[in-house]
Amino acid sequence: MKTLILALSLALAQQATPGQVDQLVVDPAPGTTLTMGRGSYEGRFEITAYATGLAAVETTTLDRYLLGITEVPTSWPQQTLAAQAVAARTYLAWTLDRGRSRNGNRYDYDICASQFCQVYRGPGEAAEAWAEAVAATAGEILIHEGRPAQALYSSSAGARTRANQDVFGGSPVPYLQPVDSPELEVTPYVSWELQVSADEFARVFARAGYSFGDEILDVKLRSEGEGAGQVSVEVHSEQGITVVPVTRFRAVFNVYGPDLYPGLMPSARPGGGRWPQTILSYTFETLYEPSSQITELPLPASDAGVPGALAVVGEGWGHGVGMSQWGAMAMGLDGATYNAILDHYYGLTPVDGESRLPGTVRVGLAIESPAIILTADGPFDLITDEYSPITVGPGEWLFRRSGTGLVVFAPEGARYDSPLLRLQRFRPR
């Protein structure tokens, strides 16, 4: 069905024509919320067309950024929330202290909004309990040797957290070393398992560029040093030994496994449903039988009688380094203060770090995206360097790549009189 829409051509051509710009600012009016994906935002957006795709970057205040962090359920104990608030604020300070990542420099943002940095979905209507935790710890961060600490955290560590060098390599960081984590009675992520045939294992890793030859003889962990955790996985085959870093091993399964075997992975979790990842943590053991299936852990029916099988069995969810969020939850239930929780996992005490924190934060919300959809519940301005600001109304707005530029589709039936906007016909795919 043909629909009349408004379009703004944002091409990157050398010869400018009416309506062509390389960046558009979306500035919501007071009280207007912009929804993108699962997040709701109130700051200014910069939407820019790059050769690699579209980038949406929000500029917001530090306080509103912290209110928009959604790392743990807000129903958890208040002291647990306070510990999470300090850890999140510290991680931001550490990110800014070390300097922007290469991607951050390229797309002009301070921190990304995904699990690769911190999960940020905008303040929206932040839960009262989380707002109280942020306010109660205002300006507090963790400092190590005069600089913000790399306050890593993950969902669950099983019974014990991991050393940074065992998971990520590099030198040991004093405040990221293993400690007991009292979470086994409260976390649903105590244990998990994944089992695949030898052929499936080889096919998954072939997608990532690994070749193990005609027959896999063994798959086992390699550790370095007394008491150190696993640092790599050794795949023994007739071709020799292929060493896969444990981080890479986990990533390969998580990226390629579900795509190749959607009926098998992700594996089922206790109580029904499925895990959002294939291998939930970096803490695991491998069991390999080269000539028979593993009887301790039943293979899927489709794999009965296969000549070889690999089982990966582990505990926890995430990298397991630093603070365990479920462990912090358990400590909060037992009456521990947020200072005690942070001291347990990092061996550090919060201090006033206001001077190390920015007034505003640039958050990378969408990077290298072919299209961006913003839904506004009120008016907002479209701003460019070449044209006067245009105030437009609410509704769903689509920003899409078009060649080397960007086209903005207004809500159906909208009408605006501006040289920046041109009316086109759009045929939905």
Summary of the structure (lengths in Angstrom):
residues: 429
radius of gyration: 24.9
end to end distance: 9.6
largest distance: 73.3
contacts: 1386
relative contact order: 0.23
helix: 23%
strand: 33%
